[in-house]
Amino acid sequence: MTDISFFVRSMSGGGAQRAMVRLATGFAELGHNVEVLTLEPEGVFAAELSPAVKVTALSSTHTLGAIPALARYLRHRRPAAMVTTEPGSNIALTIAKLCSGTQCRIMLREGLFPSIHVKENPYRSTRLALRLAPLVYRHADVIVAVATEMATDLARFARLDPQRITTIAVNPVVTPALAQAAADKPAHPWFDDDIPIVLGVGRIDQGKDFTTLLKAFTRIRDARPCRLLILGDGPALAELESARAASQFADDIALPGFSLRPYPEMANCSVFVLSSRYEGQPNVLIEALACGAPVVATDCPSGPREILKDGRYGRLVPVGDDVAMAEAITATLDMPIDRELSKARGYDFTLANSTALYLAALFPATPQHEQA
């Protein structure tokens, strides 16, 4: 068995943290000795960790402040490999290894489109960390990008040889728990009726652009009965609430808040819409497919086109175009893609498939640069 450690900033957050938690569990289930180091051990994703995974809390209030503790850990614990994600954590772990003088293999997973997020990410610490990427990322042993388009952008942005970047376009999204939850009855009472439901799920911020989805829905609702359900929370919620209240169809738009497991709603909606301006690899789109939902997605950088195989598994529309989005949603309501076809594509992104690809990249038997 191999000692493999993970540095995960928090046990709550978004898709990046959840991916690390699931990979840690996947590695442990294959018999590896796995330990997770984190600044915030309490969080919604902690329950997803295998009991076989050891969790160690680091006494630091911010990511870069954890560098001394990480360096000490590498010197004393000496794992064979250590994995992390997010720009700040990537910078911290790489510097810690350089300070430790150890031979631990460091894997950095980049889940953001760097040329966009260095300007538009709402967190100053993330923008700063990305500015350090050209100086630091080159010292990692393995660099993973979660989409092909992102790998190209990362190589250019961080001034890396493209051959240094491994593309693993298979996030650990689909688990047995997802399939079980998808079979449950949706909590929202709208699903008791036969009126079509358009569903959006995600953090409500400028990047997810639910405003365009609301505009598209208004165009559709003007012509036919339907409802819009958006599950999520975030800094742009008040703005979206105001837009809902001002709509002539306010009674057909619901913003009930965050849902940890929106899978019953995905399995029973008429169409799922990803309206983002940019993504890394949108887990929520994969989850919707795995639940059998017909989908519409913006052709944003990066992920949707790759996941949907150029539109084979769902309609792609230009970013920010509510007219095209309304037309695609209407077409999907009229002629939805086969739900079993959607589900089959979603199940390409299982924990088992993802774990195997990450292990192969972490400990390559032969030189290998692309996994998909």
C-alpha positions in Angstrom: 0.0 0.0 0.0 1.2 3.5 -0.9 1.0 6.5 1.5 -0.9 9.3 -0.4 -1.9 12.5 1.2 -4.3 15.3 0.1 -4.2 19.0 1.0 -7.8 20.3 0.9 -8.4 23.9 2.1 -11.8 23.2 3.4 -14.3 20.4 3.9 -17.0 22.7 2.5 -17.0 24.8 -0.6 -17.6 23.7 -4.2 -16.8 21.1 -6.8 -13.0 21.3 -6.3 -13.2 20.4 -2.6 -15.7 17.6 -3.3 -13.5 16.2 -6.0 -10.6 15.9 -3.6 -12.7 14.3 -0.9 -14.0 11.7 -3.4 -10.6 11.0 -4.8 -9.3 10.5 -1.3 -12.0 8.0 -0.7 -11.4 6.3 -4.0 -7.7 5.9 -3.3 -8.5 4.5 0.2 -11.0 2.0 -1.2 -8.2 0.7 -3.4 -6.1 0.0 -0.4 -3.8 3.0 -0.2 -3.0 4.7 3.1 -4.7 8.1 2.7 -4.6 11.2 4.9 -6.3 14.5 4.3 -4.8 17.7 5.6 -7.2 20.6 5.9 -7.6 24.1 7.4 -11.3 23.5 8.0 -12.1 19.9 9.0 -15.8 20.6 9.7 -18.0 20.8 6.6 -20.6 19.2 4.5 -18.2 17.1 2.5 -16.6 15.5 5.6 -19.4 12.9 5.7 -18.4 11.7 2.2 -14.9 10.6 3.3 -14.3 6.9 3.8 -13.7 6.0 7.5 -10.3 4.7 6.3 -9.1 8.2 5.5 -7.3 10.0 8.3 -8.1 13.7 8.7 -5.6 16.1 10.2 -6.4 19.8 10.9 -3.7 22.4 10.2 -3.5 25.3 12.5 -3.6 28.1 10.0 -6.3 30.6 9.1 -5.3 31.0 5.5 -3.9 28.8 2.8 -0.5 30.3 2.3 0.0 30.5 6.0 -0.1 26.7 6.0 3.2 26.4 4.1 5.4 25.8 7.3 3.1 23.2 8.6 2.9 21.4 5.2 6.7 21.5 4.9 7.1 19.9 8.4 4.5 17.3 7.5 6.4 16.4 4.3 9.7 16.1 6.2 8.3 14.0 9.1 5.5 11.9 7.5 7.2 11.5 4.0 4.2 10.3 2.0 4.9 8.9 -1.5 2.7 11.5 -3.1 0.5 14.5 -2.2 -2.4 15.9 -4.2 -4.1 19.3 -4.0 -6.4 21.6 -6.0 -7.3 25.3 -6.2 -4.6 27.9 -7.1 -3.8 29.0 -3.5 -3.4 25.4 -2.3 -1.4 24.5 -5.4 1.0 27.4 -4.6 1.3 26.5 -0.9 1.9 22.8 -1.4 4.6 23.3 -4.1 6.5 25.9 -2.0 6.2 23.6 1.0 7.8 20.7 -1.0 10.6 23.0 -2.1 11.2 24.0 1.5 11.0 20.4 2.8 13.8 19.0 0.7 11.8 15.7 0.2 11.1 13.6 -2.9 7.4 13.4 -2.4 5.5 13.5 -5.7 3.3 16.6 -5.9 0.2 16.7 -8.1 -1.5 20.0 -8.7 -5.0 19.8 -10.1 -6.2 23.0 -11.8 -9.9 23.4 -12.1 -10.1 27.0 -13.1 -9.6 28.7 -16.5 -6.6 30.8 -15.4 -6.7 33.6 -18.0 -10.3 34.4 -17.0 -10.1 33.9 -13.3 -6.9 36.0 -12.8 -9.2 38.9 -13.8 -12.7 37.9 -12.8 -12.5 35.6 -9.8 -14.3 37.3 -6.9 -11.6 36.3 -4.4 -8.5 38.4 -4.3 -6.4 35.6 -2.8 -7.2 33.4 -5.9 -6.3 36.2 -8.3 -3.0 36.6 -6.4 -2.2 32.9 -6.4 -2.8 32.7 -10.2 -0.3 35.5 -10.7 2.2 33.3 -8.9 1.5 30.2 -11.1 4.1 31.0 -13.8 6.8 31.0 -11.1 5.6 28.1 -9.0 3.7 25.5 -11.0 6.7 24.4 -13.0 8.2 22.9 -9.8 5.3 20.4 -9.4 5.8 16.7 -10.5 2.3 16.3 -12.0 0.0 19.1 -13.3 -3.6 18.1 -14.1 -6.1 20.2 -16.1 -9.7 19.0 -16.0 -10.5 20.0 -19.6 -8.6 20.1 -22.9 -9.3 23.7 -23.5 -8.2 24.6 -20.0 -4.9 22.7 -20.5 -4.1 24.8 -23.5 -4.9 28.0 -21.5 -2.9 26.9 -18.5 0.1 26.1 -20.5 0.0 29.5 -22.1 -0.8 31.4 -18.9 1.7 29.6 -16.6 4.4 29.5 -19.3 4.5 25.7 -19.2 5.5 23.1 -21.8 2.1 21.7 -22.9 3.6 18.2 -22.5 3.9 18.9 -18.7 0.2 19.0 -18.4 -2.0 15.9 -18.1 -5.6 16.4 -19.1 -8.0 14.3 -17.0 -11.5 15.3 -18.3 -13.2 12.8 -15.9 -14.1 14.3 -12.6 -15.2 11.9 -9.8 -18.8 12.9 -10.0 -21.0 9.8 -10.2 -21.2 7.7 -7.0 -23.7 5.1 -5.8 -25.1 7.7 -3.5 -26.1 9.9 -6.5 -28.0 7.0 -8.1 -29.8 6.3 -4.9 -30.7 9.9 -4.3 -31.9 10.4 -7.9 -34.6 7.8 -7.2 -36.1 9.9 -4.3 -39.1 12.1 -4.7 -38.3 15.8 -5.3 -39.0 18.0 -2.3 -40.4 20.9 -4.2 -44.2 20.7 -4.7 -44.1 21.8 -8.3 -43.0 18.3 -9.2 -46.5 17.1 -8.2 -47.9 18.8 -11.3 -47.5 18.2 -15.0 -46.3 21.7 -15.9 -42.7 21.5 -17.4 -39.9 22.6 -15.1 -36.7 24.2 -16.2 -34.0 23.6 -13.7 -30.8 25.5 -12.8 -28.4 24.5 -10.0 -25.3 26.2 -8.8 -23.7 29.1 -6.9 -25.6 32.3 -7.6 -22.9 34.6 -8.8 -22.0 36.6 -11.9 -20.1 33.7 -13.4 -23.1 31.3 -13.4 -25.2 34.0 -15.1 -28.6 32.9 -14.0 -29.8 36.3 -15.1 -29.6 35.2 -18.7 -31.5 32.0 -17.8 -34.2 34.1 -16.2 -34.5 36.2 -19.4 -34.6 33.1 -21.5 -37.3 31.6 -19.3 -39.4 34.8 -19.6 -39.4 34.4 -23.4 -40.5 30.8 -23.2 -43.1 31.4 -20.5 -44.6 34.2 -22.7 -45.5 31.4 -25.2 -46.3 28.4 -23.1 -46.9 27.2 -19.5 -43.7 26.3 -17.7 -41.8 27.0 -14.5 -38.2 27.9 -13.5 -36.6 26.4 -10.4 -33.1 27.6 -9.5 -31.4 25.8 -6.6 -28.4 27.7 -5.1 -27.1 30.5 -3.0 -24.4 33.1 -3.4 -23.5 36.8 -3.6 -25.8 37.6 -6.5 -28.9 36.0 -4.9 -30.4 39.4 -3.9 -30.0 40.7 -7.5 -31.7 37.6 -8.9 -34.5 37.8 -6.3 -35.1 41.4 -7.4 -35.3 40.3 -11.1 -37.7 37.5 -10.2 -39.9 39.9 -8.2 -40.0 42.3 -11.1 -41.0 39.6 -13.6 -44.6 39.3 -14.8 -44.1 35.6 -14.3 -42.8 35.8 -10.7 -45.2 33.1 -9.5 -43.6 30.7 -11.9 -40.0 31.3 -10.8 -38.7 29.8 -7.5 -35.4 30.4 -5.7 -35.6 28.1 -2.7 -31.9 28.1 -1.8 -29.0 25.7 -1.7 -29.5 21.9 -2.1 -26.6 19.6 -1.2 -28.1 16.8 -3.2 -30.4 18.2 -6.0 -30.5 14.8 -7.8 -34.2 14.1 -7.4 -34.9 17.4 -9.1 -32.4 16.7 -11.8 -34.0 13.3 -12.5 -37.5 14.7 -12.7 -37.0 18.1 -14.4 -38.1 18.7 -18.0 -34.8 20.3 -19.0 -31.6 21.2 -17.0 -29.8 24.4 -18.1 -26.2 25.4 -17.4 -26.0 29.2 -18.1 -22.4 29.9 -17.1 -20.1 32.5 -18.6 -17.1 30.3 -17.7 -16.4 27.0 -15.9 -13.7 24.5 -15.1 -15.4 21.2 -15.7 -19.0 21.7 -14.6 -19.8 18.9 -12.2 -23.4 20.0 -12.1 -23.8 19.3 -15.8 -22.4 15.8 -15.4 -24.7 15.2 -12.4 -27.7 16.3 -14.5 -26.7 13.9 -17.3 -26.2 11.0 -14.9 -29.7 11.7 -13.5 -31.1 11.4 -17.0 -32.0 15.0 -17.5 -32.2 16.5 -21.0 -29.7 19.4 -20.9 -28.9 22.8 -22.5 -25.6 24.4 -21.8 -23.6 27.5 -22.8 -20.6 26.8 -25.0 -18.4 28.5 -22.4 -14.7 27.9 -21.6 -14.3 25.2 -20.6 -16.0 21.8 -20.3 -19.5 21.8 -21.7 -18.6 21.2 -25.3 -16.2 18.4 -24.2 -18.8 16.8 -21.8 -21.6 17.1 -24.4 -19.4 15.8 -27.2 -20.0 18.9 -29.5 -23.8 18.8 -28.8 -24.4 15.0 -29.1 -25.7 14.8 -25.6 -27.3 18.2 -25.2 -27.8 21.5 -27.0 -25.0 24.2 -26.8 -25.7 27.9 -27.0 -23.6 31.0 -27.1 -22.7 32.6 -23.7 -25.1 35.4 -22.6 -27.5 34.9 -25.5 -31.0 34.6 -23.9 -32.7 34.3 -27.3 -30.6 31.3 -28.4 -31.0 29.8 -24.9 -34.8 30.2 -25.1 -34.8 28.5 -28.5 -32.7 25.6 -27.3 -34.8 25.1 -24.2 -38.0 25.2 -26.3 -36.5 22.7 -28.7 -35.5 20.4 -25.8 -39.0 20.6 -24.3 -40.5 19.7 -27.6 -37.9 17.0 -28.5 -35.9 16.0 -25.5 -32.9 13.8 -25.9 -33.3 10.2 -24.7 -32.8 10.1 -21.0 -31.0 6.8 -21.1 -28.5 8.3 -23.5 -28.0 11.2 -21.2 -27.5 8.9 -18.3 -25.0 6.7 -20.1 -22.8 9.8 -20.9 -23.0 10.9 -17.2 -21.8 7.5 -16.1 -18.5 8.0 -17.9 -17.6 10.2 -15.0 -17.7 7.7 -12.2 -15.5 7.8 -9.1 -13.9 4.5 -10.2 -13.0 5.8 -13.6 -11.6 9.1 -12.2 -9.6 7.4 -9.5 -7.9 5.1 -12.0 -6.9 8.0 -14.2 -5.6 10.1 -11.4 -3.5 7.1 -10.0 -2.1 6.5 -13.5 -1.1 10.1 -13.8 0.4 10.2 -10.3 2.4 7.0 -10.7 2.9 6.6 -14.5 4.2 3.3 -15.7 5.0 4.9 -19.0 5.0 8.6 -20.1 1.4 9.6 -20.6 -0.1 13.1 -21.1 -3.8 12.8 -21.8 -6.6 10.9 -20.1 -10.2 11.3 -21.2 
